[in-house]
Each structure stands twice: as C-alpha cells, then as structure tokens.
C-alpha cells in the first residue's frame, strides 16, 4: 500500500463498493480498506429487496405532498426521491455490471405484495395506495379474492393487499461483489483484513492508520456501516447510530410457491430466490453486535412465515444467518462531508435500505468527492450535524 491515493474508502460492503466503482470510472486512484472480507457484514446478509415503495408507509415516513416532507424527518424532504431514483437505475446497472464482471446480480422484477392481515392494516395500506396514486407511482389494491388469483398459495386469512409492481429484488451478495469487481476493472485496489484504527490530517491530505501500515490519501470516504461511528468518534464527531441485528433463514421448496415478494406488517417478508429457495426475514434486535442465530429468532420467523404462506411448513431447511444493520436515530442515512475536516466524506446508516440505495449513493458521493455537489437532491436531511452538536478534538 505504498504511494498516495486520490481516495481511500473505509468499508468494503455494498455502499463502499458502489462508491469505489463510480470513483474508479472517473479515473480516480482508489483504495478500499475492509476489516474482514468483501461484503462480509450487512451487505451479504441482506434479502436484497428494492423496496423504494414497500419500505414506506403512512406512519414511516408520513408523506403528504410532492416534495415528500415527513414528520419523521422533521418536515424536511426524506430519502424517498433517492430511493425511487436508485430503483430506476437498477436495470441498466445490472447490465453494465454483468458486462464488466460476468456477475448476474439476480435482478427479479415481479413486484412486492404488502399483505393486510387486520382491518387496521387494510386501512393503512389503502391510504398508502392513495398516496402512490396521487404522486403517479404504480400501485394496485387487491381484494382477498384478487390476491388468491395472483398468488394462490398465500394465506386466505387476509383483508387484501397492496401490490407494488416496480419494487423488485436482487442477490445482495452478488450485487456487492459485482460493484467490487467492476471497480477493479477500472483500476481500484482492494485490501481485505485491513482495519482502519484512526485518521489523521497531513497537510491537505490524510493518513489512515491500519493494522497493515499507513495509507496516504487526498480524500477519505467512511462507509463502514455501524462501525463508522467508532472510527468517526476519533475525528471529533459523534453520530446518532446503533447496530440492529437481523436474523434470516433460507428454505427450499419442491416447486415455486410465490412469484412476488410477500411483505407483512408483522415484520416478516418472504423473498423468492433462485433454485426454488425462499428467504425469510427478518428479526430486529437493536443495540447488539452479537451475530448468533437464536432459537427464538428462528421460531418467530417461521411462525410468521407460515401465517403468510401455509405451504412453507413443508419446505426443506437450508441455512440461517444474522447480519448487523446500521440504524440512525431518525432513520435517515448520513451522507455528506465531515463538519471539521474537508475531504472526509461519510456514507453510512442505510439500515434496511443499503442495497436499494447503493446505486444512487455511489453517484452522489462520487460527485461530492469530485467537487460537483448534488444538483438533483437536497442533501440537508442527510447532514452529519442535523440533530446534534459536534465537537473538535
């Protein structure tokens, strides 16, 4: 790791990989420093849903007009515009990545079906449907009879469902590795098992102190998920961010049971994958880095999955795992420049939406590092200083 790089990226997950890909395409000399293996944490554990619409409801965030203000974000524009734009990019991106790397990211565009199991859920989803209709995003309310025609294996004990045809899914590990390999094609360097312990200023550049020596770079991007907060504390800023453990299980069925991804208010989703496999997720345990898969977590997921898809009880168990997702205090990612040190950029806290937001985050951060700024999106809601004071060491 001799010499000086234009940009050093801390974190080799889907966000760091997307940023590396975009910067390397622009002829920047890039190095990515990953403390484990590429996409070893949340990026490989994710279900891969592209839920630009399904992740939003009438209570999170409470959207009310074309500017997308929401109470969750203190009446400032939330990240819905970024989510919709990022989803729009995925088709051409899938083709580009496959051409560069040979990796098929497993893009499936069969939609997401949000199930209403109670009257309260039905009313909330119907309001959600009205919102999407109002802003011109595809959505369709299905009665219980229409759901039975569309997905006959889904439970009959429901009150209807909201179908979002433009939401899809990818293979999260494949997308993460495709970004990394595509950046390598453009000359980026990657160093696995290289943990960054500290960042210090050196004139107009920076020194990154790692377990494998010092890296010199003109700019730094911190995209290390939940672990970003620990590193950034040493640079004088405390982020409102905490880890959330999510457990998932993969099962195999003899023949396909569903085409669309099934999503329920009870926190369970079932994502059809290649080879007649179904990914069931996810539990949510905040404030822990413990990645053990628990009996309680598995029982909870399987019980909820059977409630949605009764025939899944005959499925063959394949494997289970847990990932640590980075959540922020207000549910909005951090994307922007360090308040005290120019050319240290942060992109973290994407929580459940890292896969979805990775394409647009890569472009936004590459623009920021290159001095272009972002003309299309208001980045104020993503500021590192939006809800707390910072201090300088």
Secondary structure, DSSP 8 states (H G I E B T S, - for coil): --SEEEEEEE--SHHHHHHHHHHHHTT--EEEE-SSSTT-SHHHHS--EE-TTTT--SSSS---STT-B-GGGTTSB-THHHHHHHHHHHHHHHHHHHHHH------B-S-EEEE--SHHHHHHHHHHHHHHHHHT---EEE-HHHHHHHSTTS-S--S-EEEETT-EE--HHHHHHHHHHHHHHTT-EEETT--EEEEEEETTEEEEEETTEEEEEEEEEE--GGGHHHHHHTTT----EEEEEEEEEEEE-SS---SSEEEETTS-EEEEETTTEEEEE---EES-------HHHHHHHHHHHHHH-GGGGG-EEEEEEEEEEEEETTS--EEEE-SSSTTEEEEE--GGGHHHHHHHHHHHHHHHHTT---SSS--GGG-TTSSS-----
